[in-house]
Amino acid sequence: MRSEVTTQPGLPEAKKLVRRTDEVEDMSGLRKRWIALLGIGTISLSLLFVWGFLHLILALIFPRSVVVH
């Protein structure tokens, strides 16, 4: 089986114009901030899920002890 290699005209010049977001000036703390916010949100949602799951289990085990709001 033969494979063909095609080259696009102007592709090397276009690659020179593209920069990664890490290389952009004034973006040093932005990535760290997003990672921290994502971690805080994930932990908060996880704790909320655990609290709801435990509440459900306790409601199934002790149905008369649950206070209905």
N, C-alpha and C positions, 0 to 999 in steps of 0.2 A: 504494500500500500504506500502510495506516495503522498507526501504532505507538501502543501504549498505555503510559502511565506509571502505575505503581502505587506508592503510598506505604504503607509499613508503619507502623502506629501505634507510637509509642515508639522508633522507630529513632534519631532525633536524640539522645534521652536516653541510649540505650545506647552511642552513639558517644562521648559525653562521658566515659563510664566506662572506655573502652578506652584504654590507653597503649601506645606502642611500647616494646620492651625497652631501647632506648637511653635512654629517659626515666626508667627505674626507678633509684632511688637505690642506691648501693653496687654498681653493675654496671659501673663505668667501665673497670676493667682486665680484666674477664672476657672480653670480646669479643676484645681484643688477644691474650690468652693462648690462646684457642681457635684463632685464626688462626695464631699461631706454632706451636702443637702440630700443627696440620694441615699446615703447611709442612714441619716437621721429619719428620713421618711420610711425607709424599709423597716428599720427597727420599731418605729412607732406603729406601723401597720401590723407587724408581727405580734407585738404585745397586745394590740387590740384583738387580733384573731385568737390568741391564746386565752385572753380573758373571756371572750365570748364562748369559746369551746368549753372551758372549765365551768362556766355558768350553765351551759346546756347539760353537761354531764351531771352537775349537782342537781339541776332541776329534774332530771330523769331519775336520779337515785332517791332524792328527797322531795317528792312532788308536793307534799303538804306544807313544807317549810318555806317554799318560795313565796316571797311577797310580790303580789301583782301590782304594778304601778298604774 
